[in-house]
Amino acid sequence: MLKTYLAGEMSPPRLDRRGAERVALNGKALVQVRNAKDFSQRDMAFHAGVLNASSSGLRLTAEQRLDDCELEIWVGLEDQLMRLNLVCEVIWTSWEGEGEFQMGVEVLNRENTDFAAWQDLFAHLG
């Protein structure tokens, strides 16, 4: 079950399960909820900021809080000319203050996405 954590609250071990090295990156993402347990969140779309990323996931910041759901993300990173289409699963969310949430998402290997290009990007950054 997904939990929302308060700013500064101790995070459980699951939050740090990324095995790949994180890279601090600036970027923007257009996010659309593909599938959610909460029906009211389905098809919701919004913009999010990219705080850091790895070959296996991203940390995003947004005004929207999401529960367990699957996202389709079009992500553009600073200093990169490409925009990548990814499918991700929300692993955790954290309330950071008035109208600001952070979320950790895991990049899923799905057909018709830019998963391979995402992996290649981090192979060259590392």
DAQUI-V150484 format. One record per run of one state. SS is the DSSP state (H for helix, E for strand, L for the rest). FROM is the first residue (numbers start at 0). TO is the last residue. If there is no record, write none. Layout:
{{SS	FROM	TO} {SS	FROM	TO}}
This chain:
{{L	0	2} {E	3	5} {L	6	11} {H	12	15} {L	16	21} {E	22	35} {L	36	37} {H	38	40} {L	41	43} {E	44	53} {L	54	55} {E	56	61} {L	62	67} {E	68	76} {L	77	81} {E	82	96} {L	97	98} {E	99	107} {L	108	113} {H	114	124} {L	125	125}}
